[in-house]
Amino acid sequence: MNLTTMFEATRQHDAALIEKNNLTGDLLSRKVLALQVALGRVADLAGIGGWSTTAKPSTDVKLLCHICSGKGTIIGLNWEEATCEDCVAGVIGHTNPLLEAYTKALGIVISIGVSIDHEIYSYFHIDCGTIEEQILETMRRATEVYRDGEEASLSYEELFEHITYLGEVLGFTEEQIETAYLESIERQRAAIG
């Protein structure tokens, strides 16, 4: 992953969000809470969000055509059924909700690094075992960063190592993560204006 590019994109995106929404003060606590919510979403989409149930990970969702409502056909001028030209059998693409949720969590971790002025240039993976354990450790490290405040360099590095290993445990490659993350930033930039 090109961490320099990812940190710079996040720095610019955060500045735009802060300006647009007139955010003031220390945003670290809000970012740590947002990270915990995002990690809960990752757990849910990974199929481990409920303590009493399991589900398959949500990694491939079809995007249905809005023209034909996912049917692949439309009613023509003479009330005849015709093939929808905007899709393939009702599908216009696919999305990976788990990857999107993970990259959102990663983006918040990078944003936390921007907040405490600590950029990562390289990292090691910290293996905590299962997806559940990795998510819990990531949450714990985020709380440590909040607690340590400006002295959070070591805690932040460990937080970053845990979130990157979580991506690996979820089955994503560094290339998939970087591509999805930068695409997400671009979509958000376009929405901000």
C-alpha positions in Angstrom: 0.0 0.0 0.0 1.2 3.5 -0.8 0.7 4.9 2.7 2.0 8.4 1.8 -0.7 8.7 -0.8 -3.4 7.4 1.6 -2.4 9.7 4.4 -2.2 12.7 2.1 -5.6 11.9 0.6 -7.1 11.6 4.1 -5.4 14.8 5.3 -7.1 16.7 2.4 -10.4 15.0 2.9 -10.4 15.7 6.6 -9.7 19.4 6.0 -12.6 19.6 3.5 -14.9 17.9 6.0 -13.8 20.2 8.9 -14.4 23.3 6.8 -17.7 22.2 5.3 -19.2 21.1 8.6 -17.6 23.9 10.7 -16.1 21.3 13.1 -14.0 22.7 15.9 -12.1 21.5 18.9 -10.5 18.1 19.5 -12.1 15.6 17.2 -10.1 12.6 18.5 -12.8 11.3 20.8 -15.4 11.4 18.0 -13.0 9.6 15.6 -12.3 6.9 18.1 -16.1 6.4 18.7 -16.7 6.4 14.9 -13.9 3.7 14.5 -15.6 1.5 17.1 -18.9 1.8 15.2 -17.2 1.1 11.9 -15.5 -2.0 13.4 -18.9 -3.2 14.6 -20.1 -2.9 11.1 -17.1 -4.9 9.9 -18.0 -7.6 12.4 -21.6 -7.7 11.3 -20.7 -7.9 7.6 -18.0 -10.6 8.4 -20.8 -12.7 9.8 -19.7 -12.5 13.5 -21.7 -9.4 14.6 -24.2 -11.3 16.8 -23.0 -13.3 19.8 -25.6 -16.0 19.3 -25.6 -16.3 15.5 -23.3 -16.8 12.6 -23.7 -15.7 9.0 -21.8 -15.9 5.8 -19.6 -12.8 5.2 -21.2 -10.2 2.9 -18.5 -10.0 0.2 -20.5 -10.0 -3.1 -23.7 -8.1 -3.5 -25.2 -7.6 -7.0 -26.2 -4.0 -7.9 -29.5 -4.2 -9.6 -30.5 -2.1 -12.5 -32.9 0.7 -11.6 -34.3 0.9 -15.2 -35.7 -2.7 -15.2 -35.8 -3.2 -11.5 -33.3 -6.1 -11.8 -35.5 -8.1 -14.2 -33.3 -7.7 -17.3 -36.3 -6.8 -19.4 -38.5 -3.8 -19.9 -41.9 -3.3 -21.5 -41.4 -1.7 -24.9 -43.6 0.9 -26.8 -46.1 -1.7 -28.1 -46.3 -3.4 -24.7 -43.8 -6.0 -25.8 -41.1 -7.2 -23.6 -37.6 -6.0 -24.6 -34.1 -6.6 -23.2 -32.9 -3.8 -21.0 -29.9 -2.2 -22.6 -28.6 -0.7 -19.4 -27.7 -4.0 -17.7 -26.8 -7.6 -18.0 -29.7 -9.8 -16.9 -30.8 -7.1 -14.4 -27.3 -6.6 -12.9 -25.2 -3.4 -13.4 -22.3 -4.5 -11.2 -21.1 -5.9 -7.9 -20.0 -4.5 -4.7 -18.2 -5.9 -1.7 -19.8 -4.4 1.5 -17.2 -6.0 3.8 -14.3 -4.4 1.9 -16.2 -1.1 1.9 -16.8 -1.3 5.7 -13.2 -2.3 6.3 -11.8 0.6 4.2 -14.1 3.0 6.1 -12.6 1.7 9.4 -9.1 2.0 8.0 -9.8 5.5 6.8 -10.8 6.5 10.3 -7.6 5.0 11.7 -5.6 7.1 9.2 -7.7 10.1 10.1 -6.8 9.5 13.8 -3.1 9.5 12.7 -3.7 12.8 10.9 -5.3 14.2 14.1 -2.4 13.3 16.3 0.1 14.2 13.6 1.6 10.8 13.3 2.0 9.3 9.9 3.0 5.7 9.2 5.5 4.8 6.5 5.8 1.1 7.1 4.2 -1.4 9.4 4.3 -5.0 10.7 1.3 -7.2 11.1 0.3 -8.2 14.6 -1.5 -11.5 14.6 -4.1 -11.8 17.3 -5.8 -14.9 15.9 -9.4 -14.8 14.8 -11.3 -12.0 13.2 -13.1 -11.4 16.5 -9.8 -11.1 18.4 -8.4 -8.8 15.8 -11.4 -6.5 16.0 -11.3 -6.4 19.8 -7.6 -5.6 19.8 -8.1 -2.9 17.3 -10.8 -1.4 19.5 -8.6 -1.7 22.5 -5.7 0.1 20.8 -8.0 2.9 19.6 -9.1 3.5 23.2 -5.4 3.6 24.2 -4.7 6.2 21.5 -7.6 8.3 22.9 -6.3 7.9 26.5 -2.7 8.7 25.6 -3.6 11.8 23.5 -0.6 13.6 22.2 1.7 10.9 23.6 0.0 8.2 21.5 2.8 7.5 19.0 3.4 3.9 20.1 -0.3 3.2 20.7 -1.1 4.5 17.2 1.5 2.4 15.5 0.0 -0.7 17.2 -3.5 0.4 16.2 -2.4 0.8 12.6 -0.7 -2.6 12.7 -3.9 -4.2 14.0 -6.2 -2.6 11.5 -3.9 -3.6 8.6 -3.7 -7.2 9.8 -7.5 -7.3 10.2 -7.7 -6.6 6.4 -5.4 -9.6 5.8 -7.4 -11.8 8.1 -10.6 -10.8 6.2 -8.9 -12.0 3.0 -8.1 -8.7 1.3 -4.9 -7.9 -0.5 -3.1 -4.7 0.0 -3.9 -3.7 -3.6 -7.6 -4.3 -3.1 -7.5 -2.2 0.1 -5.6 0.7 -1.4 -7.8 0.8 -4.5 -11.1 0.6 -2.5 -9.8 3.2 -0.1 -8.8 5.7 -2.7 -12.0 5.2 -4.7 -14.0 5.8 -1.5 -12.1 9.1 -0.8 -12.8 10.2 -4.4 -16.5 9.5 -4.1 -16.7 11.4 -0.8 -14.7 14.3 -2.3 -17.2 14.5 -5.2 -20.1 14.5 -2.7 -18.5 17.3 -0.7 -18.1 19.4 -3.8 
